[in-house]
Amino acid sequence: MRIALTLFQVLVFQSVVNAQTVFLTELCEMPNEILESSGLEIGPEGCFWTHNDSGNPAILYCADTTGTIVRTVDVIGDDNIDWEELAKDDDGNIYIGNFGNNSLSRTNLRIVKIPSIDTCTTTAYVTDTILFSYPDQQNYPPVGNYGNFDMEAMFWHQDSLHLFSKDRSNPSTGYTKHYRLPAVGGNYTALLVDSFYAGHTSFVFAVTAADISENGDQVVLLSADRVWLFRNFNGTNYFGGDVSELQLGSFSQKEGVCFKNGFIYITDEESFGLGGKMYRLHPDVFVAVNERSDTELQPVYNNELRFDHLKFNVAEPVAWQLYSTGGKLVAQGVAESVLDRKMFGHRKNGMYVLRVDEHNKKHSMLIKL
């Protein structure tokens, strides 16, 4: 039996841009108290603030990269209806995005502010509540198939909060919308600023988290399958600069992303005994969007969920290279129409990086042998 690899699974993986650079490292398993990490932000003493998803207690956890919880802080002044994201300003205030909206029918969307979060050890108090609505949503839930009004991504920059929508249209439009809100308490209609086409209409590519680097010159958007990196933009015109993309090759439920000291940190949620981990990603491994292929190559896996073959989109011979997770080139060749596992020779079971140059269109994917 052969099946396409579209199953929910978490892969422990690393890869390379060249023969030496490891780009994604699994750091730790998240502790049992944080199996639904749905927001990530820099904390004190090498730790990260995070929280669980909807329906869980209103608690912020401060955990380090070994998976140890350093602080557990009860939040007074807001219930976790659907906490989805964290943001932090230059003064150390943290913002919790209580704006998860799976049903697209919420009329109580809000962001709450807690001052000087890094000084809180057991209890934190909400001082400001930012209530808001979307200027382009008139019905709750919307009428018809358009539903780009869920929200899971946010960061603070230049005195404002920047939000990026998670599209729940059926079928998906492939867009995330950029909204802006004041970072002070009040009741607002969010300003619709711009939108970004992720290039894919599958729901698994919908944006689930966002962050901006400490110096404000890079923005990252995260989805279950890939990461987008924005550079060389002016001001808050994040989509107006250079866009790069990295395919992660895993459909785990990734909902936390954070810049720190030049690296990108990612967390995913635990589900069915899978996931619930923290990873570190090097930002210099992204491929410019105008260099990647417009079509996806989909590996076909056998009943043991190991790579079986890959069909190409062109008739011409295709060059391929297979790398170990440590960056060593272990096999290479040319294939016509189909790349079969047998062409790799005898390889140990495990994760590998397959790179394909399909008629000057570049693909890079993580596969399991």
N, C-alpha and C positions, 0 to 999 in steps of 0.2 A: 504494500500500500504506500502511496506517495501523497504527501499533503503539502500545500503551500504554508510557509511559516507566517501565519497570522495569529497564532495562539498567544495568549497572555503569558509571558515568561520573563524572567529576569536573568540576564547573563552577566557573569563576572568577566569583565573585559578590560583590555588595554590595547592600544594601537600606536601607530607611528605616522608622522608626516614624512620623515626621511628614515634612514636605517637606524637611527639612534633615539629618536624622541618618543618617549612614552607619553601618551596624551590623556588617558583616563585611568585613574587609580582608585580601586575600592579601599576606602579608609577604615570603615567599621560597620558593624551592624548597629542600627539604632536600638536603644533600650526598649524593653517591653512597654514602658509607659508612653512611648512615642512611636507607635506603629502606623500612624496616619499623618506623618509630618507633612504639613500643607503650607508652610511658610518658613523662610530662612532669612536671618539677618545677623550681622556681626554683633557679638556680645563682648563681655570683658574677659581678659586673661586667656585669650586664645580660644574662647568658646563661641557658640552660636545660639541665638534665640530661635526657638521654634515652637510649634503648637500642633495640636491634633485638629482633625477635620470636624465637620458639623456634628452636633449632638453630644460632643464630649464636654467635660468641665472647662470652665473659663480659666485656663491655666497656661502660663508661659513657662517653658523649660529652657534652661541654659545648659547645653551639652557640649562636650569637647569632641575631638576627632577620634577618640578611642571608644566613644559610645557611652561615656560616663556622664550622668546628670550631676551638674555642679550646683544648680539652684532650681527650686520649684517655686514659682511665684503665682499666687492667686490673684486674679484680676477682679477688682471690685468696680462695678458700674456698667458691665455689659455681659450679656449672655451669649454663649457660643451657638448662635442660630446656624451660621455657616461661615466660620472663620476660614479664610482662604489664603491670606497673604500678610506679610510684614514689610514695613518700610521704616527707615530711620533717617532723621535729619541731622544737620551739622551740629546741633546743640545736644544731641543724644536722646531726643524724644523719639519714641517709637509709635507707629501707627498700625493698628490692626484692621484689616479689611474684612468687615462682616458683611460681605456682599455676594457670597455664593448664591446662585439663582438658577438652579437646575430646572425648575418648573417655569422659569421666565415670568413668574407672576408676583414676585415680591415688590411691595410698595414701601418697605421699611429698610432699604439699603442704607448702610452707614459705614463710616470709618471712625474709630475711636482713637484718641491720643492719650498716651501715658508719658509724663515728663521724666527725664533722667532715668531711664529704665535700668541702666547699668548699676545704679546705686540701690536698686530694690533687691531685697534678699528673700522676703517671704510674702509680701503683699504689695500690690501696685494699684493705684487708683486712677480711673479715667477722669480727665479734667476737661476734655473737649469732645463733642460728638459732631461729626460732619455728616449730615443727612443729605441725600442726593437722589436725583432721578436722571434718566437719559433723555436728551432732547428729541431723539428720533424714535422713542417708544411711546405709543399712544394707548395701547391696549395691554391688559395684564391677565392672562398671557396674550402674546400677539395673535392676530388673526392670520391664518394661512401658514405657510411653511417657513417663513423667514423668522429666525430666532437668534440673532447675534447680540444677545443681551445678558449672557452669563458673564461672570467676572471672576478671575482667579489671579490676576497679575497686576502688580503695582510697585512703584518706587517713588521716592521723594527727590526732587531736583529743582533748584532755583526757586525756592519758596512755594512750590506747588506739588501736588500729588498727581502722578501720571498713571493712568489705568489703561489696560490693554485687554480687550474683550476675548472671551472664549465662545466661539461660534457654535450654536446649537441648531442652526438651520438644517432643514432636511429636504434636499441634500445640502451639505455644507457649502458655503460660498467660497471658502478658502481664505477669508480675510480676518484679520484682527483689527479692531478699531481703537485708536488712541484718543482717550478723553483726558481732560485736565480739570482739576478741582483746587480751590484754595485750601491751604493746610491749616485753617482755623475753623473753629466751631461755627455752625450755621446750617441753613437749609438752602441747597443750591440745585440748579440745573447744570449738569456737567457740560463742559465745552467740548464738542467733537472737533478734534484737531486734524486728524489724518487717518489713514488706514494702510495696512501692509498686506500684500498678497503672499501667502506662504508658498504658493505654487502647488498646493495639493488640496483636494476637496474631501478627503477622508477625515472623519472626526478625530482620529488618533493624532492628527497634526495640529489640532486646536491648541492655542496658547494657554499654558497652565501656570506660568510664573515669569517674573521679570526682575531685573536689577540693573543698576548703573554703577560703574566702577567708582572707587573712592575719589579719583580726580575728575570724574565726570566726562571722560573722553570715550568711553565704551558703554554700550547698552547690550544686554543679553535678553533674549526671549527663549523660553523653554517649552517643549511639548513632550509627549510620550516618546516620540521617535527621534527628534532632532533638536538642535540648538541653532539659533540665529544670532550673529554678532554684528553690531552696527558701529562703525567707526567713521572718523573724519566728517562729522556732521557739524552744523553751526547751531549754537544755542540749544533749543529744544526740538529742532527739526531732525529728529532721530532717524527718520526714514529717508532723509535727503542726502545721506553720505554713502559710504561704501558698505555693502551688505555681504556677509559671508555665512556659510552654512556648514554644519557638520551632522552627518547621519549617524546616530548612535547605534542603530541596529537592534534595538530592544524595545518592546512594547510594554515596559513596566510603567506604572502610574507615577510619573515624576512630577512633583508639584512644589519643589523648593529649590531656589537658585540664589546664589549670593557671590559677589566679588569679594576677594580678600587677598591683599598682598600679591596681586598679579595673577591669581588663579581664580577659577570659577568652581564653586562648591555646589553640589547637587544632592538632594535627598529624594528618595522615592518611598511610596507608601507600601506597607506590608499588606498582602492580600493572598489568600489561599496558601499561606506558608512561604510566599515568595516576596522578594523586595525588602523594604524596611532598612535601607542602607544609606550611607553617605559616601560620595565620590568626589574626587578632585580632578578638574579638567584644566589642561593648559590651553590658553586662548590662541596660541600661535599655530594651531593646527587646522584652522578653518579654511575651506576652499571658497573662493569668490563665487557668488551665485551665478555670475555670467560665464563661469567656467564649467559648472556642473551640467549634467544632462537634464533635459526637460522631461525625459521619460524614466520611470523607475524600473530597475531590474529586480525581479522577485525570485530569490532562491527557492528551489523546491526541496523539501526535506522528506526523509523516509519516516517509517512508523516509529523509529527510535529518536526522532527529532534531530537527525544528523544530516548534514548537507548531502544531497543526491546529485543535483545538476542545476544548471543555470542556462536559460535560453536568452539569446541576444536579439536585439531589435533590428539588426542590420545583416545583410548578406555577406559583407566583406569579412575577412579573417580579423579576429580580435585578439590583441595582446593582453596577457594577464600575468599578475605576480601574486604569490602567496607569501605572507610574512607571519612569523611567529609573533606572539604578544610582546616579546622583548625586542622586536624590531629587526630580526634576522630574516633575510630573504631565503626561503627554504625551497621554493619551486617557482618556475616561470615557463611560459610557452605561448603558443598561438592556437586559438580554437576557431572553428567555423560553425556557426549557428548554435552550438550547444557546448558548454563546458561541463564535462562529467567528472565526478569525484576521482575516478581512476586516473585521471591525468595528473593528479597531485602526487602519485606514487604512494608508498607506504608511510603514512603519517600517524603519529600518536593522536589519540582522541583528545579533544580540547578546543579552545578558541583560537582562531586565526583571523588575519586581516586579508581580505581578497580585494585587489585593486585591478580595475578593468579600464582599458582605454578603447572605447567603442566608437570608432570613426571620429576621433578627436573629442569625444564626449567622455568626461571622466566620472568614474564611479568608484566609491570606496565603501566597503561593507564588512561588518563582523559576521563571521560564519562559524558554525560548530561542526567539527568533524568527529 
